[in-house]
Amino acid sequence: MTWNPDQYLKFSEPRLRPAVDLLARVAVTAPGRVYDLGCGAGNVTRLLAERWPAASITGVDDSAEMLAQAAHGPGAVTWIRQSLADWAPPVPADVIFSNAALHWLPRHDQLFPRLLGQLAPGGVLAVQMPGNFSAASHSLIAETVRHGAWRHKLEHLLRPAPVAEPGAYYAMLEPLAESIDIWETEYLQILQGIDPVKEWTKGTWLKQFLDELEEPECAAFEADYARRLRIAYPPMADGVTLFPFRRLFIVAHRA
């Protein structure tokens, strides 16, 4: 899937807040090697560089479009284009940070222990992933897929929620971890504009479906999805739309 940095960054502030909250819980003073997996446009990576200015900071992403956007920003960061599925640090890392990226990868029961095992002793794995896949914002994508002429083109993209319940991640990581902190937060996002929830998902989960369609079918699918969203997330009297969004956080220290 190709990414559109401009679409993704339409909501840069609410997308950044979970990363800031995650970073605040990473109790590491002076790491030597820090990796941001799924760095995207680099706005989170630069926060890592500000937090640890003496560290070697590397942003890893497989999107050329996102990395091109990241390279325009300030800061001494190394950018690497690589799939996260087969990424491994050349030497053990001190911090592996990932904000809203690892839910795109399968087999978390293998992925998360592997990432924790790529840390130096005492290193930290810090991960945030969306946990909103049962909400209307996402379930209405599946409903739109199944109730249109495009069903045969899109149904293969439907799959179970990619993020497990918190206890599953505890079970995955406990054998390798010295300590584990796992929590969930639901942010009440206050969005502006026309069909803002559609515009939000258009920058992430919805995009893979739109990419499969050509005009005018793509516009028709988007309009049908937007119609359903207006019922689930009606605008308030002042014009804003309230969009609750649940997120899962994990901070694990390697033994």
Protein Blocks (a to p, Z undefined) as FASTA:
>chain_A
ZZdfklmmmmmmmmmmmmmmmmmmmccfbdfbdcdehklnolmmmmmmmmmmmbccdddd
fbfklmmmmmmpgcjdddddddfklgccfbdcfbdcdehklmmpghkllmmmmmmmmpce
hiacdddddfklmpmklmmmmmmmmmcfklmmmmmmgccdfbdcfklmmmmmmmmpmbdc
ddddddddddedehkllmmmmmmmmmmmmmmpccfklmmmmmmmmmmmmmmmccdfkopa
cddddddddddddZZ
